[in-house]
């Protein structure tokens, strides 16, 4: 039985959680952060094998201290030492005074605090002294965190001192020679390994020579999602906004979103429902609403049926709205990246009309020119509208656009769990609709090619195949592949279709695709 | 089961898959074991997330139940949707527009402050309100400005005062409040905004930095062609802009001069006032002294070749025109003055004598402006071209150059006896009265024709000007048979043609004619004839003279000087061809015309034949005449088309056409025309079908002119600038002298269909001549030319250089 005071980042222990059925369960969780609010400790926990969106701050009462597992690599001084992630695929953990995160003025520590976990392998060769200086550092272990991620100034300074003696050495060794000689620039250099790391994840193999080539690398510029998690540091792993008020709704964000840092301490972030501008207080929102006369997303309405409308917004022409939308969406999309501007994207915002105006329900973004047949970049139904068929409507709409364009498309990867379920569901229903609608001609058995399905639906061929497989429709029978419709499938489909009331009516779509390649740069 | 050992075939997406219901295939399960042959597709999720508990549960639930179960869904953090005060903060209603909403660009850029007042501010503003006049919006605007004016450091009070427009008291209050609030603020600005990337790249990994600019270009397919096109456009834009700069520069200079003029005028006024010159006596005295220095009546006449002849009417009714033998630059020099001319001239020609007040030298306001003072566009032009002047133009031959009295000026009749001491003015007028310059019968070399009485003098830039004097014999002079005077150079054909073109066949006149001839021959009358430099004369001169000649011919007894003006429309186009580029449109026009003409071909030819042999009707309109000859030409070409070049397409014609010019040394007589041996080699045959005929041509020509003729109608890139050119020249089908030149340089364009006509109508002959005249405009082997001339492709070297020619075609 450990004391509450001993609980540090990296500990694993069962944490009490109430499930959907309102039952108590004690899933294993990991402590990601600890904070102290007026003498009361709060622990940010991540439930192992649960999605990050369920991470939360808990009090010590919910922790089962009896079963605590301390991190394997014990740190003598938790404030300084990092614990590089040992589990595959799991992001490296950083030890950090969480107080820093919330209480330090934003301007004070700037980039140092927010750096991802850089693993500067080069340091190993050249900086033996530093290794000694850092107690947690083992010879084979990257020095990562200690060199780069110390949030407080004291340690940063110390580190600089440590580095300085080593700088003469690099003159013989190529890798380190690019390090600046002065301490003030050290921080910038420290950032490079992280960057390099990121690019390594994109395909180049890691190599100590490369890692110090000094050329800053940035994420790829296409697409809207990141799949490699090496950039994931403790900051982006934790939700930073407690609550967002948007129109009638209060949303609990699921993930980190780079809203201005000074706003992250607010209990509620107030958003204008129509232009999505963020404000500190309700008063600010009220003032803003006297000046903002938008009652719909600031784009062209390209679809309307009943109360459902779609608005098209150009990420280049309407930057402020696009950025605000992305910030909001990031709260609910784990893999979304806001690293780059919104210029190469179009945003299709689905709204529901009532007497107050056109309320945002969800949206999807789309690259103006996709090199990989993506017809959707990010897609989101806002939580209050989830599980009511809007997601499928968004997906259906995205394929309607592809049909108009005469292309097949697929959503950008990686899919989220909810994304996978939604897409699978849409694909299944769409394909089954076609298969069951096939009429046998002149007594012959109806048949169809995968390409035909793809053409009719604009669903990319691979997705058609994966859906057919998932539904277990493809069978090898007497020397050829056949599609078989089981009774269960047919019944399930019919039941599902009865529930699917919201559909896109292609007649209501007023959309002319633009050839963005001819417009110069987006 | 041996089947299992077989690997199932790969799934072929283009192969039809039969669709079965499971119940139709009871034996399906027997094959189930090999169903796994189709490789599983990736889900598209991250591996570690795929294994998440709730997802797996949901997936399995779906597979078990075929649909989602409420308690099997993936749990998400809860959301509330019951904001009680929603109604109050989003007041009012919004009616759905009937039409789809279409946002107007820039309509979103309302000038509203980004800063939103908070409760703390509200307290402050309310407090401040008691002291001074401020509303929340005003406060927000001030804060907004202060924030946006500040970088890392807040602006100082002094700067704030510059930024804000309110009174100082208010500014100080708000500033102090702002500074205090800003110090306590956590963020870098009171207006929260997403962190921007730093220039030094240190923010690369800052998770709070978002929406970085994409510095590198996105890797998309590049359209190189597009790049080139836009590059060219940029170049053009740059050129145009720099041109605009030049123009502005010049305008600036002009306006400066104008100001100077104004000051001078003012000075003059002052001086006059001081002198007491109230009735303008002194002024006119001074002006009179100045006059000889600036003979305004002798405003340089525009070269005829430039064809927008500016006729300047004098009291003595002397027509001046100039034979331009040089100075290509002069020809091209564009003048605003000339451009306006054609508009007015036709009417001017109709009523030549109506206006110009008798015995009054014409002081042309425009001329004054042009040569004495710089002026802005609006002044003289708007004066003369404004709506009110429309009616005036009817009886105003001088158009914009007409004399207009100016208020406040006194005008006196000119002293005809004091026109100056020019060598050509008679001694009684104060001149030298040089006998070289007296009026005498004058014959131009090219075209060979008598222009009646004229005297020479030297004009600006050394141009030789001919002042023409009217005499009652003018009409007869025109018919003077030059061949009778000189040794006959030209074939009877030309003579014949000449007479056929003449409008008057008055017998009484012809009697006088012979009398005059006798007079001249016996040297009783002086007859001036410039020496002919060579047979290969400048085409330019030729053209210009011919034009003149043509107009004279056409208009019978009317005064030649005036008449030339009436042709300005056509001649402009021909001379303008130096400036024009050959456009597709024009070509299209030509093609259309051609098609039209072809329909009437045979009839036209017949008619033409008849017409050419008899004297042409005087009343025959210019236009109809042109059309006739033109149509004949077209028709002739059409004939050939059908005869020799089956399926030969007119369009191909142009696309493939390469003008090839051979130099044909002339033997002086049309009959003797033959091609030099070099010609065939210089010929280029673009289409094989024409090749044979083209090669045949030389021999045909040399044989007889009566039986064969090379008819090449030339529409090379530059020359065919307008079809009007063609027409314009066609009218004057049989200029004797032209034949000489034609003989000398007979370029042949391969794209024109050279061919033989078995029975050559005389019209066809004329056409040949006409066409060849045009040809002369094409740069030919310039060794022949001693004189610079109007050249479309003046830079082009010898025309027998085929390559060059081809390039020329492609360029246009």
Contacts between the chains, C-beta under 8 A, distances in Angstrom:
chain1	res1	chain2	res2	distance
A	19	B	75	7.1
A	20	B	71	5.6
A	20	B	73	7.5
A	20	B	75	5.2
A	21	B	71	5.6
A	27	B	53	8.0
A	49	B	51	6.8
A	49	B	52	5.7
A	49	B	53	4.6
A	50	B	52	6.4
A	50	B	53	5.8
A	50	B	54	6.6
A	51	B	49	7.2
A	51	B	52	5.4
A	51	B	54	6.6
A	51	B	55	7.6
A	51	B	74	7.1
A	53	B	76	6.1
A	53	B	77	6.2
A	54	B	75	6.6
A	54	B	77	7.2
A	89	B	47	6.6
A	89	B	48	4.2
A	90	B	48	7.2
A	105	B	186	5.8
A	106	B	186	5.8
A	106	B	187	6.0
A	106	B	188	7.1
A	106	B	208	7.9
A	107	B	188	6.0
A	110	B	202	7.6
A	110	B	203	7.9
A	110	B	206	7.2
A	111	B	202	5.3
A	111	B	203	5.8
A	111	B	205	6.8
A	111	B	206	4.8
A	114	B	205	6.8
A	114	B	206	4.7
A	114	B	207	5.1
A	114	B	208	6.4
A	115	B	205	5.2
A	115	B	206	7.9
A	116	B	205	5.3
A	187	B	202	6.7
A	188	B	200	6.4
A	188	B	201	6.8
A	188	B	202	4.5
A	191	B	202	6.4
A	191	B	204	5.7
A	191	B	205	5.2
A	194	B	204	8.0
A	194	B	205	5.1
A	195	B	204	5.4
A	195	B	205	6.4
A	216	B	201	5.3
A	216	B	204	5.9
A	218	B	204	6.3
A	218	B	212	7.7
A	221	B	214	5.3
A	221	B	216	6.4
A	221	B	218	5.6
A	221	B	219	7.8
A	222	B	218	6.6
A	222	B	219	7.3
A	227	B	46	6.2
A	229	B	46	8.0
A	231	B	205	7.1
A	233	B	207	7.0
A	235	B	207	5.0
A	236	B	207	4.7
A	245	B	83	6.7
A	247	B	83	7.4
A	247	B	86	6.7
A	247	B	90	7.2
A	248	B	81	5.4
A	248	B	82	7.2
A	248	B	83	5.0
A	248	B	86	4.8
A	249	B	79	5.9
A	249	B	80	6.6
A	249	B	81	4.8
A	249	B	83	7.0
A	250	B	79	6.5
A	250	B	80	4.1
A	250	B	81	7.6
A	250	B	83	6.7
A	251	B	79	5.1
A	252	B	77	3.9
A	252	B	78	6.2
A	252	B	79	6.3
A	253	B	77	7.7
A	254	B	76	6.9
A	254	B	77	6.0
A	256	B	207	6.9
A	258	B	194	6.2
A	258	B	195	7.2
A	258	B	207	6.0
A	258	B	208	4.7
A	258	B	209	7.1
A	258	B	210	4.4
A	259	B	192	7.8
A	259	B	194	7.2
A	260	B	187	5.8
A	260	B	192	4.0
A	260	B	193	6.0
A	260	B	194	6.0
A	260	B	195	6.9
A	260	B	208	7.5
A	261	B	186	7.8
A	261	B	187	7.0
A	261	B	195	7.0
A	261	B	208	5.0
A	262	B	185	7.1
A	262	B	186	4.0
A	262	B	187	3.3
A	262	B	192	6.1
A	263	B	187	7.7
A	263	B	192	5.4
A	265	B	186	7.3
A	273	B	90	6.8
A	278	B	192	6.6
A	279	B	116	5.4
A	279	B	192	7.8
A	280	B	118	6.2
A	280	B	192	6.8
A	281	B	118	5.2
A	281	B	119	6.5
A	282	B	85	7.8
A	282	B	89	7.2
A	283	B	116	7.9
A	283	B	117	7.0
A	283	B	118	4.9
A	283	B	119	4.5
A	283	B	122	6.6
A	284	B	116	3.9
A	284	B	117	7.1
A	284	B	118	5.1
A	285	B	89	6.4
A	285	B	116	7.4
A	286	B	89	5.3
A	287	B	116	4.3
A	287	B	117	4.7
A	287	B	118	7.7
A	287	B	136	6.7
A	287	B	140	7.1
A	288	B	116	4.7
A	289	B	89	6.1
A	289	B	90	6.6
A	290	B	137	7.9
A	291	B	110	7.8
A	291	B	112	4.3
A	291	B	113	7.3
A	291	B	116	7.9
A	291	B	137	7.6
A	292	B	112	7.6
A	293	B	110	7.7
A	294	B	108	7.9
A	295	B	94	4.0
A	296	B	94	7.9
A	296	B	101	5.8
A	298	B	103	5.7
A	298	B	108	5.3
A	299	B	103	5.9
A	300	B	100	7.3
A	300	B	101	6.9
A	300	B	102	5.2
A	300	B	103	5.7
A	301	B	100	4.2
A	301	B	101	4.0
A	301	B	102	7.1
A	302	B	100	7.1
A	304	B	100	5.9
A	309	B	101	7.8
A	311	B	101	7.3
A	317	B	105	7.3
A	318	B	108	7.0
A	319	B	211	7.9
A	323	B	194	6.6
A	323	B	210	7.5
A	323	B	211	5.5
A	326	B	210	7.7
A	326	B	211	7.7
A	327	B	194	7.0
A	327	B	210	7.4
A	335	B	46	7.6
A	338	B	210	3.8
A	338	B	211	6.2
A	339	B	210	7.0
A	339	B	212	6.0
A	340	B	211	6.8
A	340	B	212	5.3
A	340	B	213	7.7
A	340	B	214	5.3
A	341	B	211	4.6
A	341	B	212	6.6
A	341	B	213	5.8
A	341	B	214	6.2
A	342	B	211	6.6
A	343	B	214	6.7
A	344	B	214	7.6
A	344	B	218	6.1
A	353	B	96	5.5
A	355	B	93	4.6
A	355	B	94	6.8
A	355	B	95	8.0
A	356	B	90	5.4
A	356	B	93	6.7
A	356	B	94	6.0
A	357	B	90	7.8
A	357	B	94	4.2
A	358	B	94	7.9
A	358	B	101	7.9
A	369	B	218	7.8
A	369	B	220	5.4
A	371	B	219	7.3
A	371	B	220	7.3
A	383	B	76	6.1
A	383	B	77	7.4
A	383	B	79	4.2
A	384	B	79	4.7
A	384	B	81	5.0
A	386	B	76	6.9
A	387	B	73	6.7
A	411	B	44	7.5
A	413	B	44	4.6
A	413	B	45	7.9
A	414	B	44	6.2
A	414	B	45	5.5
A	414	B	46	4.7
A	414	B	49	7.5
A	415	B	43	6.9
A	415	B	44	4.4
A	415	B	45	5.0
A	416	B	45	7.3
A	416	B	49	7.4
A	417	B	45	6.9
A	417	B	49	6.3
A	417	B	50	7.9
A	417	B	52	6.1
A	417	B	54	7.1
A	417	B	55	4.0
A	417	B	58	7.7
A	417	B	74	5.7
A	418	B	74	6.0
A	418	B	76	7.9
A	419	B	45	7.9
A	420	B	43	5.6
A	420	B	44	6.6
A	420	B	45	5.3
A	420	B	55	7.4
A	421	B	55	7.5
A	421	B	58	6.1
A	421	B	59	7.4
A	421	B	62	7.6
A	421	B	68	7.9
A	421	B	74	7.3
A	435	B	19	5.5
A	438	B	19	5.7
A	445	B	18	4.6
A	445	B	19	6.9
A	445	B	20	7.0
A	446	B	18	7.2
A	446	B	19	5.1
A	447	B	16	4.0
A	447	B	17	5.9
A	447	B	18	4.4
A	447	B	19	6.3
A	448	B	16	6.4
A	448	B	17	6.2
A	448	B	19	6.6
A	449	B	13	6.4
A	449	B	14	5.5
A	449	B	15	6.1
A	449	B	16	5.1
A	449	B	17	6.6
A	450	B	11	7.3
A	450	B	13	4.0
A	450	B	14	7.6
A	450	B	17	7.1
A	451	B	13	4.9
A	451	B	14	5.1
A	454	B	13	7.5
A	461	B	13	5.4
A	462	B	41	6.1
A	465	B	11	6.6
A	465	B	13	7.4
A	465	B	38	7.5
A	465	B	41	5.9
A	466	B	40	7.9
A	466	B	41	3.4
A	466	B	42	7.8
A	466	B	43	7.6
A	469	B	38	6.1
A	469	B	40	6.4
A	469	B	41	6.2
A	472	B	35	7.8
A	474	B	11	7.0
A	474	B	17	7.7
A	474	B	35	7.0
A	474	B	38	5.6
A	475	B	28	6.2
A	475	B	31	6.6
A	475	B	32	7.2
A	475	B	35	5.3
A	476	B	8	4.8
A	476	B	31	5.9
A	476	B	34	5.2
A	476	B	35	5.7
A	476	B	37	5.9
A	476	B	38	8.0
A	477	B	20	7.8
A	477	B	25	6.8
A	477	B	28	6.3
A	477	B	31	5.2
A	478	B	31	7.4
A	480	B	9	7.8
A	480	B	18	7.8
A	481	B	8	7.7
A	481	B	9	7.5
A	481	B	11	5.9
A	481	B	12	8.0
A	481	B	15	7.5
A	481	B	17	5.6
A	481	B	38	7.7
A	482	B	17	6.0
A	482	B	18	5.1
A	482	B	19	7.4
A	482	B	20	5.5
A	482	B	25	8.0
A	483	B	17	4.9
A	483	B	18	7.1
A	483	B	19	4.6
A	483	B	20	6.9
A	484	B	19	7.7
A	484	B	20	4.9
A	484	B	21	7.2
A	484	B	22	5.1
A	484	B	25	6.5
A	484	B	28	6.4
A	485	B	19	6.7
A	485	B	20	7.1
A	485	B	21	5.3
A	485	B	22	6.6
A	486	B	21	8.0
A	486	B	22	4.3
A	487	B	21	7.9
A	487	B	22	6.5
A	487	B	23	6.9
A	488	B	66	5.6
A	489	B	66	7.2
A	490	B	21	7.8
A	491	B	66	7.0
A	492	B	65	7.9
A	492	B	66	3.0
A	492	B	67	5.7
A	495	B	66	7.5
A	495	B	67	6.2
A	496	B	67	5.8
A	510	B	100	6.2
A	517	B	220	6.3
A	517	B	221	6.3
A	517	B	223	6.8
A	518	B	223	7.3
A	518	B	226	7.2
A	521	B	217	7.1
A	521	B	218	7.2
A	522	B	218	7.5
